[in-house]
């Protein structure tokens, strides 16, 4: 390995989220700013919105039937 080519590793890097939550982790940067964390991400907070795909499937099946009729 070549000497002096690796970045400095900070064991106590401070992470700051846009929601105000802060925590520490290891990183090559001394501090990081993030938009989402486990305190505010919809998956972890339970405020996740589910997408209803039933309408999409129905539209696809209609197009499929229509294309089969045109081929006959």
MOPAC internal coordinates of N, CA, C and O (Angstrom, degrees):
PM7 1SCF
backbone

  N    0.0000 0     0.00 0     0.00 0    0    0    0
  C    1.4428 1     0.00 0     0.00 0    1    0    0
  C    1.5184 1   110.27 1     0.00 0    2    1    0
  O    1.2310 1   121.13 1   -34.44 1    3    2    1
  N    1.3172 1   115.45 1   145.56 1    3    2    1
  C    1.4570 1   120.35 1   178.21 1    5    3    2
  C    1.5287 1   109.73 1   -78.37 1    6    5    3
  O    1.2310 1   120.04 1   -41.09 1    7    6    5
  N    1.3026 1   117.53 1   138.91 1    7    6    5
  C    1.4735 1   119.94 1   178.54 1    9    7    6
  C    1.5295 1   111.13 1   -77.59 1   10    9    7
  O    1.2310 1   120.78 1   -29.62 1   11   10    9
  N    1.3143 1   116.11 1   150.38 1   11   10    9
  C    1.4674 1   124.40 1   172.78 1   13   11   10
  C    1.5244 1   115.08 1    61.53 1   14   13   11
  O    1.2310 1   119.34 1  -147.61 1   15   14   13
  N    1.3381 1   118.87 1    32.39 1   15   14   13
  C    1.4662 1   119.52 1   176.35 1   17   15   14
  C    1.5269 1   112.22 1  -111.39 1   18   17   15
  O    1.2310 1   120.19 1   169.60 1   19   18   17
  N    1.3226 1   117.24 1   -10.40 1   19   18   17
  C    1.4581 1   121.14 1  -177.22 1   21   19   18
  C    1.5276 1   110.89 1   -88.70 1   22   21   19
  O    1.2310 1   120.04 1   -36.82 1   23   22   21
  N    1.3341 1   117.54 1   143.18 1   23   22   21
  C    1.4672 1   119.80 1   177.88 1   25   23   22
  C    1.5283 1   110.88 1   -71.30 1   26   25   23
  O    1.2310 1   120.93 1   -20.30 1   27   26   25
  N    1.2979 1   115.83 1   159.70 1   27   26   25
  C    1.4669 1   121.58 1   178.51 1   29   27   26
  C    1.5203 1   109.56 1   -71.71 1   30   29   27
  O    1.2310 1   120.45 1   -48.37 1   31   30   29
  N    1.3198 1   116.75 1   131.63 1   31   30   29
  C    1.4679 1   122.31 1   179.93 1   33   31   30
  C    1.5237 1   108.97 1   -97.53 1   34   33   31
  O    1.2310 1   120.54 1   -55.64 1   35   34   33
  N    1.3324 1   116.58 1   124.36 1   35   34   33
  C    1.4656 1   122.49 1   179.21 1   37   35   34
  C    1.5254 1   108.29 1  -103.28 1   38   37   35
  O    1.2310 1   120.71 1   -64.10 1   39   38   37
  N    1.3144 1   116.24 1   115.90 1   39   38   37
  C    1.4671 1   120.49 1  -177.86 1   41   39   38
  C    1.5226 1   112.59 1   -73.28 1   42   41   39
  O    1.2310 1   119.70 1   155.36 1   43   42   41
  N    1.3180 1   118.17 1   -24.64 1   43   42   41
  C    1.4628 1   122.34 1  -178.57 1   45   43   42
  C    1.5290 1   110.56 1  -117.66 1   46   45   43
  O    1.2310 1   120.35 1  -124.14 1   47   46   45
  N    1.3189 1   116.93 1    55.86 1   47   46   45
  C    1.4604 1   121.19 1   178.14 1   49   47   46
  C    1.5274 1   108.91 1   -74.61 1   50   49   47
  O    1.2310 1   120.49 1   -44.94 1   51   50   49
  N    1.3332 1   116.67 1   135.06 1   51   50   49
  C    1.4579 1   121.42 1  -177.26 1   53   51   50
  C    1.5273 1   109.76 1   -92.11 1   54   53   51
  O    1.2310 1   120.44 1   -54.28 1   55   54   53
  N    1.3354 1   116.76 1   125.72 1   55   54   53
  C    1.4553 1   123.42 1   178.30 1   57   55   54
  C    1.5269 1   107.38 1  -106.53 1   58   57   55
  O    1.2310 1   120.10 1   -52.40 1   59   58   57
  N    1.3482 1   117.42 1   127.60 1   59   58   57
  C    1.4570 1   122.81 1  -179.68 1   61   59   58
  C    1.5281 1   107.83 1  -120.73 1   62   61   59
  O    1.2310 1   120.58 1   -56.83 1   63   62   61
  N    1.3313 1   116.49 1   123.17 1   63   62   61
  C    1.4547 1   122.14 1   179.06 1   65   63   62
  C    1.5254 1   109.66 1   -92.90 1   66   65   63
  O    1.2310 1   120.43 1   -21.98 1   67   66   65
  N    1.3273 1   116.79 1   158.02 1   67   66   65
  C    1.4643 1   120.43 1   179.17 1   69   67   66
  C    1.5274 1   111.92 1   -67.56 1   70   69   67
  O    1.2310 1   119.88 1   160.77 1   71   70   69
  N    1.3428 1   117.83 1   -19.23 1   71   70   69
  C    1.4690 1   120.63 1   177.18 1   73   71   70
  C    1.5240 1   112.17 1   -80.42 1   74   73   71
  O    1.2310 1   120.29 1   169.89 1   75   74   73
  N    1.3409 1   117.04 1   -10.11 1   75   74   73
  C    1.4566 1   120.63 1   179.00 1   77   75   74
  C    1.5159 1   113.65 1   107.45 1   78   77   75
  O    1.2310 1   119.38 1   168.56 1   79   78   77
  N    1.3046 1   118.78 1   -11.44 1   79   78   77
  C    1.4562 1   122.81 1   179.37 1   81   79   78
  C    1.5291 1   109.92 1   -70.63 1   82   81   79
  O    1.2310 1   120.27 1   -41.52 1   83   82   81
  N    1.3185 1   117.09 1   138.48 1   83   82   81
  C    1.4601 1   122.12 1   176.78 1   85   83   82
  C    1.5150 1   109.47 1  -129.20 1   86   85   83
  O    1.2310 1   120.89 1   -32.45 1   87   86   85
  N    1.3182 1   115.91 1   147.55 1   87   86   85
  C    1.4579 1   121.86 1   175.41 1   89   87   86
  C    1.5211 1   108.19 1  -157.09 1   90   89   87
  O    1.2310 1   120.21 1   -10.33 1   91   90   89
  N    1.3195 1   117.21 1   169.67 1   91   90   89
  C    1.4550 1   121.36 1  -178.83 1   93   91   90
  C    1.5215 1   109.67 1  -117.56 1   94   93   91
  O    1.2310 1   121.72 1   -29.42 1   95   94   93
  N    1.3290 1   114.32 1   150.58 1   95   94   93
  C    1.4574 1   122.00 1   177.64 1   97   95   94
  C    1.5231 1   107.90 1  -157.76 1   98   97   95
  O    1.2310 1   119.94 1    -4.13 1   99   98   97
  N    1.3023 1   117.73 1   175.87 1   99   98   97
  C    1.4491 1   121.58 1   176.85 1  101   99   98
  C    1.5205 1   110.93 1   -88.50 1  102  101   99
  O    1.2310 1   120.42 1   -42.83 1  103  102  101
  N    1.3341 1   116.80 1   137.17 1  103  102  101
  C    1.4590 1   121.43 1  -178.77 1  105  103  102
  C    1.5165 1   110.00 1  -161.48 1  106  105  103
  O    1.2310 1   120.86 1   -14.88 1  107  106  105
  N    1.3250 1   115.96 1   165.12 1  107  106  105
  C    1.4613 1   120.29 1   174.48 1  109  107  106
  C    1.5220 1   111.22 1   -84.25 1  110  109  107
  O    1.2310 1   119.88 1   169.23 1  111  110  109
  N    1.3258 1   117.83 1   -10.77 1  111  110  109
  C    1.4665 1   122.28 1   174.75 1  113  111  110
  C    1.5252 1   108.68 1  -103.08 1  114  113  111
  O    1.2310 1   120.36 1   -33.35 1  115  114  113
  N    1.3277 1   116.92 1   146.65 1  115  114  113
  C    1.4658 1   120.14 1  -179.01 1  117  115  114
  C    1.5193 1   112.38 1   -70.43 1  118  117  115
  O    1.2310 1   120.52 1   144.66 1  119  118  117
  N    1.3438 1   116.60 1   -35.34 1  119  118  117
  C    1.4610 1   120.51 1   178.16 1  121  119  118
  C    1.5266 1   108.85 1  -146.86 1  122  121  119
  O    1.2310 1   121.22 1   -30.11 1  123  122  121
  N    1.3292 1   115.26 1   149.89 1  123  122  121
  C    1.4590 1   122.14 1  -179.65 1  125  123  122
  C    1.5184 1   109.65 1  -133.67 1  126  125  123
  O    1.2310 1   120.27 1   -32.97 1  127  126  125
  N    1.3306 1   117.08 1   147.03 1  127  126  125
  C    1.4607 1   122.68 1   173.34 1  129  127  126
  C    1.5189 1   107.06 1  -114.49 1  130  129  127
  O    1.2310 1   120.43 1   -50.55 1  131  130  129
  N    1.3354 1   116.78 1   129.45 1  131  130  129
  C    1.4586 1   121.75 1  -179.62 1  133  131  130
  C    1.5240 1   109.70 1  -124.34 1  134  133  131
  O    1.2310 1   120.72 1   -23.07 1  135  134  133
  N    1.3437 1   116.23 1   156.93 1  135  134  133
  C    1.4614 1   121.50 1   179.95 1  137  135  134
  C    1.5241 1   112.31 1   -85.93 1  138  137  135
  O    1.2310 1   120.26 1   146.05 1  139  138  137
  N    1.3279 1   117.10 1   -33.95 1  139  138  137
  C    1.4664 1   121.71 1  -177.49 1  141  139  138
  C    1.5140 1   110.93 1  -131.28 1  142  141  139
  O    1.2310 1   121.31 1   -31.72 1  143  142  141
  N    1.3220 1   115.09 1   148.28 1  143  142  141
  C    1.4592 1   121.27 1   174.38 1  145  143  142
  C    1.5295 1   107.58 1  -142.10 1  146  145  143
  O    1.2310 1   120.03 1     1.84 1  147  146  145
  N    1.3047 1   117.55 1  -178.16 1  147  146  145
  C    1.4665 1   120.59 1  -178.26 1  149  147  146
  C    1.5282 1   112.83 1   -68.87 1  150  149  147
  O    1.2310 1   119.89 1   162.97 1  151  150  149
  N    1.3245 1   117.81 1   -17.03 1  151  150  149
  C    1.4722 1   120.96 1   178.09 1  153  151  150
  C    1.5277 1   112.53 1   -80.03 1  154  153  151
  O    1.2310 1   119.82 1   154.34 1  155  154  153
  N    1.3454 1   117.94 1   -25.66 1  155  154  153
  C    1.4614 1   120.07 1  -175.29 1  157  155  154
  C    1.5311 1   113.99 1  -123.10 1  158  157  155
  O    1.2310 1   119.40 1   174.47 1  159  158  157
  N    1.3286 1   118.75 1    -5.53 1  159  158  157
  C    1.4684 1   120.56 1  -179.49 1  161  159  158
  C    1.5306 1   109.81 1   -70.96 1  162  161  159
  O    1.2310 1   119.51 1   -46.23 1  163  162  161
  N    1.3458 1   118.54 1   133.77 1  163  162  161
  C    1.4703 1   121.59 1  -176.70 1  165  163  162
  C    1.5287 1   113.93 1   -57.10 1  166  165  163
  O    1.2310 1   119.20 1   147.44 1  167  166  165
  N    1.3052 1   119.12 1   -32.56 1  167  166  165
  C    1.4683 1   120.97 1   179.70 1  169  167  166
  C    1.5281 1   110.98 1   -63.98 1  170  169  167
  O    1.2310 1   120.14 1   139.05 1  171  170  169
  N    1.3189 1   117.34 1   -40.95 1  171  170  169
  C    1.4621 1   121.49 1  -177.49 1  173  171  170
  C    1.5239 1   113.08 1   -83.66 1  174  173  171
  O    1.2310 1   119.77 1   153.59 1  175  174  173
  N    1.3227 1   118.04 1   -26.41 1  175  174  173
  C    1.4646 1   120.59 1  -178.32 1  177  175  174
  C    1.5233 1   112.72 1   -86.19 1  178  177  175
  O    1.2310 1   119.80 1   166.92 1  179  178  177
  N    1.3283 1   117.99 1   -13.08 1  179  178  177
  C    1.4580 1   121.04 1  -179.99 1  181  179  178
  C    1.5124 1   113.37 1    84.29 1  182  181  179
  O    1.2310 1   119.36 1  -170.41 1  183  182  181
  N    1.3016 1   118.83 1     9.59 1  183  182  181
  C    1.4542 1   122.81 1   179.34 1  185  183  182
  C    1.5265 1   111.40 1   -99.75 1  186  185  183
  O    1.2310 1   121.13 1  -154.47 1  187  186  185
  N    1.3143 1   115.45 1    25.53 1  187  186  185
  C    1.4589 1   120.91 1  -177.34 1  189  187  186
  C    1.5231 1   110.60 1   -72.70 1  190  189  187
  O    1.2310 1   120.43 1   -42.49 1  191  190  189
  N    1.3276 1   116.79 1   137.51 1  191  190  189
  C    1.4531 1   121.74 1   177.31 1  193  191  190
  C    1.5249 1   108.70 1   -96.84 1  194  193  191
  O    1.2310 1   120.76 1   -50.61 1  195  194  193
  N    1.3136 1   116.15 1   129.39 1  195  194  193
  C    1.4581 1   120.52 1   178.79 1  197  195  194
  C    1.5203 1   109.47 1   -92.17 1  198  197  195
  O    1.2310 1   120.66 1   -39.92 1  199  198  197
  N    1.3090 1   116.34 1   140.08 1  199  198  197
  C    1.4541 1   121.88 1  -179.64 1  201  199  198
  C    1.5213 1   108.87 1   -90.28 1  202  201  199
  O    1.2310 1   120.37 1   -51.64 1  203  202  201
  N    1.3251 1   116.91 1   128.36 1  203  202  201
  C    1.4558 1   121.87 1   178.79 1  205  203  202
  C    1.5183 1   108.42 1   -84.03 1  206  205  203
  O    1.2310 1   120.47 1   -70.15 1  207  206  205
  N    1.3198 1   116.70 1   109.85 1  207  206  205
  C    1.4609 1   120.71 1  -177.05 1  209  207  206
  C    1.5194 1   112.31 1   -96.64 1  210  209  207
  O    1.2310 1   119.66 1  -178.76 1  211  210  209
  N    1.3184 1   118.25 1     1.24 1  211  210  209
  C    1.4658 1   120.62 1  -177.12 1  213  211  210
  C    1.5245 1   111.08 1   -59.97 1  214  213  211
  O    1.2310 1   119.74 1   136.88 1  215  214  213
  N    1.2920 1   118.10 1   -43.12 1  215  214  213
  C    1.4586 1   121.47 1   178.70 1  217  215  214
  C    1.5167 1   111.59 1   -63.00 1  218  217  215
  O    1.2310 1   120.08 1   143.57 1  219  218  217
  N    1.3164 1   117.45 1   -36.43 1  219  218  217
  C    1.4570 1   121.43 1   179.45 1  221  219  218
  C    1.5224 1   111.05 1   -66.77 1  222  221  219
  O    1.2310 1   120.55 1   138.68 1  223  222  221
  N    1.3029 1   116.55 1   -41.32 1  223  222  221
  C    1.4651 1   120.64 1   179.62 1  225  223  222
  C    1.5235 1   109.98 1   -66.14 1  226  225  223
  O    1.2310 1   120.22 1   137.12 1  227  226  225
  N    1.3372 1   117.18 1   -42.88 1  227  226  225
  C    1.4711 1   120.43 1   178.67 1  229  227  226
  C    1.5253 1   111.56 1   -60.71 1  230  229  227
  O    1.2310 1   120.41 1   136.45 1  231  230  229
  N    1.3207 1   116.81 1   -43.55 1  231  230  229
  C    1.4659 1   119.75 1   178.62 1  233  231  230
  C    1.5274 1   111.42 1   -63.30 1  234  233  231
  O    1.2310 1   120.42 1   140.54 1  235  234  233
  N    1.3209 1   116.81 1   -39.46 1  235  234  233
  C    1.4585 1   120.23 1   178.15 1  237  235  234
  C    1.5212 1   111.17 1   -63.95 1  238  237  235
  O    1.2310 1   120.44 1   135.89 1  239  238  237
  N    1.3292 1   116.76 1   -44.11 1  239  238  237
  C    1.4680 1   119.92 1  -179.67 1  241  239  238
  C    1.5288 1   110.70 1   -63.81 1  242  241  239
  O    1.2310 1   119.70 1   142.14 1  243  242  241
  N    1.3246 1   118.18 1   -37.86 1  243  242  241
  C    1.4616 1   121.10 1   177.14 1  245  243  242
  C    1.5277 1   111.02 1   -63.03 1  246  245  243
  O    1.2310 1   120.23 1   136.18 1  247  246  245
  N    1.3153 1   117.16 1   -43.82 1  247  246  245
  C    1.4648 1   120.53 1   178.19 1  249  247  246
  C    1.5175 1   110.92 1   -63.87 1  250  249  247
  O    1.2310 1   120.36 1   141.01 1  251  250  249
  N    1.3202 1   116.91 1   -38.99 1  251  250  249
  C    1.4600 1   121.63 1   179.69 1  253  251  250
  C    1.5254 1   110.49 1   -63.96 1  254  253  251
  O    1.2310 1   120.34 1   134.91 1  255  254  253
  N    1.3467 1   116.95 1   -45.09 1  255  254  253
  C    1.4681 1   120.30 1   177.84 1  257  255  254
  C    1.5264 1   111.28 1   -62.76 1  258  257  255
  O    1.2310 1   120.69 1   138.74 1  259  258  257
  N    1.3272 1   116.28 1   -41.26 1  259  258  257
  C    1.4432 1   121.84 1   179.99 1  261  259  258
  C    1.5297 1   111.03 1   -62.41 1  262  261  259
  O    1.2310 1   120.63 1   136.89 1  263  262  261
  N    1.3100 1   116.40 1   -43.11 1  263  262  261
  C    1.4794 1   119.98 1  -179.24 1  265  263  262
  C    1.5230 1   110.93 1   -68.72 1  266  265  263
  O    1.2310 1   119.60 1   146.15 1  267  266  265
  N    1.3368 1   118.37 1   -33.85 1  267  266  265
  C    1.4750 1   121.13 1   177.43 1  269  267  266
  C    1.5232 1   110.10 1   -67.66 1  270  269  267
  O    1.2310 1   120.21 1   141.82 1  271  270  269
  N    1.3460 1   117.20 1   -38.18 1  271  270  269
  C    1.4697 1   120.51 1   178.08 1  273  271  270
  C    1.5191 1   110.62 1   -64.85 1  274  273  271
  O    1.2310 1   120.39 1   141.54 1  275  274  273
  N    1.3125 1   116.86 1   -38.46 1  275  274  273
  C    1.4718 1   120.51 1  -179.27 1  277  275  274
  C    1.5172 1   110.95 1   -68.25 1  278  277  275
  O    1.2310 1   119.92 1   148.78 1  279  278  277
  N    1.3190 1   117.76 1   -31.22 1  279  278  277
  C    1.4707 1   121.43 1  -179.76 1  281  279  278
  C    1.5241 1   111.15 1   -74.82 1  282  281  279
  O    1.2310 1   119.66 1   154.10 1  283  282  281
  N    1.3176 1   118.26 1   -25.90 1  283  282  281
  C    1.4766 1   121.84 1  -178.22 1  285  283  282
  C    1.4978 1   112.38 1   -77.03 1  286  285  283
  O    1.2310 1   120.10 1   180.00 1  287  286  285

